[in-house]
Amino acid sequence: MTGGFDGFADAPECRFTINQQSHGVAASSRVAARGDEQRQFVIHHLTKSSTRDYLEISASAFAKEPSRSAALLALEIARAAGVTVYLDLDFRADQWHDPRAYGVTVRGVLGSVDVAIGTEEEVNAAMLKHASDITISHSQITAPEIRGDTNANVAALLEKLPPRAALVVKRGARGSSVYVKNAGRLEVIDAAGFPVEVLSILGAGDAFAAGLIYARAQGWDWRKSARMGNACGAIVVTRIGCADFTPRLEEAMKFIASHGGF
């Protein structure tokens, strides 16, 4: 999808509007910023006319109302329209009244998701049984240490996903792994990472998802798509910033070529 940002003329408390259009899928989303720090996300329209159309939802949207209902509605509409749904397992412990509520919620929506994307820590968070298994150091909410049996938790989440769905696990410098369910069989595809000096991890997950989803929308296979995601994430972590440093296509392709290609 492509997105445009326009200021609200009729609502001075709002920051921007997001209008999205992609191959017949049209979505207009409104994000409001008010004094109480609440956010409002409104889906106006969603239709489908191409198999390349998709919707990506962040699991953080389920943490509180009104974003929870808006995200669930978007998910419902997308499924009815046959749109491919990506779920970013984005976990931020401070957004949930109890961190275990995150896992309960994620497990409840996985049956309506085509592709789930998350770090090893987020996989563990999705199957969290004890809040004491989370350690957050130096206020790094986006980079917690979450203890758990990652392999067992991957298997458990795959059980929740529909047939032919995929789980993409981000492994930092080690790259990423894609677990693809296919007619009762499980295919595991590993994509190597890129050796870079990490300055900041902020925005890396968003960049990874952007690269992966772009690649899949072009019809690329899972290994090449995950490699593209790895590259976009690797570029972002070399800069002090956030998702606004997500590379454009030309930059990502040059970066990949300079590191041995796909």
Secondary structure, 3 states (H helix, E strand, C coil): CEEEEECCCCCCCEEEEEEEEECCEEEEEEEECCCCCCCCEEECCCCCCCCCCEEEEEHHHHCCCCHHHHHHHHHHHHHHHCCEEEEECCCCHHHCCCHHHHHHHHHHHHHHCCEEEEEHHHHHHHCCCCHHHEECCCCCCCCCEECCCHHHHHHHHHHHCCCCCEEEEECHHHCEEEEEEECCEEEEEEECCCCCCCCCCCCHHHHHHHHHHHHHHCCCCHHHHHHHHHHHHHHHHCCCCCHHHCCCHHHHHHHHHHCCCC
